[in-house]
Amino acid sequence: MYDGRCRRLQAEEERALARSGRVPSLRFRVEARTVEFEDLVRGRMSFEGRKIGDFVILRSEGIAPYNFAVVIDDAGMEISHVIRGEDHLANTARQILLYRALGFPPPRFAHLSLILGPDRSPLSKRHGATAVSHFREAGYLPEALVNSLALLGWSSEDGEEVFSLPELVAKFSLGRISRGPAVFDREKLNWVNRTHLKGLPGDEALDRALPFLRRSGMNPDGIPRPRLRAALETVREEADTLVGLAERLRFFFDEGWTLTKEAEDLLAREESRRVVRALEEELRSVEEVTPENTRAVLSRLSRRAGVSGRGFFLPLRAILTGETRGPELEKVFVLLGKEKIMKRADSILQRIGPERSPESE
């Protein structure tokens, strides 16, 4: 706090300082009286003037510092409410003094608790990227991010947690903001985003996912939109973000289909190779794969391979998607179609070889 050393300089002392090259700053004289205001979150707040000290309102280089500039700016724009972090509480006392001195009506103030990281220290870059652009690039929906931020220190009367923006505007009130600090939870954000993602109409979800598909190296051009939308619907339940949605859709594209290590190890087994060979043979006997004939094709395929249950479905999923877990198998079978499936089965046989025996594993 400024010690007031220049508060009562005599005229000659001021001239002497000016001759020595000292350029003065301008300070606001703070009297000893108490500064009080009603905070919309924290209630009655009180600051002793003698502990505030005379503060600068014009620096020696001619620049107005924050506390003076923001009062002029907010008054000029007729700002009614100032909602900000609790680290500004001390600034509020200074600003109220300026409002009064200049004859401006002060706005209403609401000071929110700071957001904490998972370790309960103030949220910062060491907890991970926190810029809005990062969340956009990571595939979070704007409406989900706003929804999630609103839940940090606030709750609705009915206990609901997922809102559209108009719903949030209608329900939000400063009176329900907690005075305690809120902890940023990435898992909670993922849940809110997943819920918003599930609620998007199919065409809108596809439009939002397409840029992320292209960014991941997939080329959706030339694929009929209804097929793309149907593919998206098979994986929508599995994705937290648009990035995750694009990743889960990779299996649908030839350029995105690759075998995980787990899938490759599974397909190297003799039982799995029988499924691959039977798949090629069975598909040669059908004109095309349709929703109407898929169950019959899979039933014949299981009998032809001589395996059932997990021993049949796990390798079949690995052939179709390159992974051992994922979306509903019958839907994937229809979406890929005969040509894509046979191409993948042939690629697997070329990779693992038809003659490998269980003893060589």
ABEGO torsion letter per residue (X at the ends): XBAGAAAABBAAAAAAAAAAGBBBBBBBBBBABBBBBBBAAAEBBBBBAAAAEBBBABBAAGBBBAAAAAAAAAAAAGBABBBBBAAAAAAAAAAAAAAAAAGBBBBBBBBBBBBBBAAGBBBBAAAEBABAAAAAAAGBBAAAAAAAAAABGBBBAAGBABBBAAAAAAABBAAABBABBBBBBAAAAAAAAAAAAAABBAAAAAAAAAAAAAAAGBBABGBBAAAAAAAAAAAAAABABAAAAAAAAAAABAAABBBBAAAAAAAABAAAAAAAAAAAAAAAABABBBAAAAAAAAAAAAAAAGBBEAAAAAAAAAAAAGBABEBBAAAAAAAAEAAAAAAAAAAAAAAAEAABBAAAX
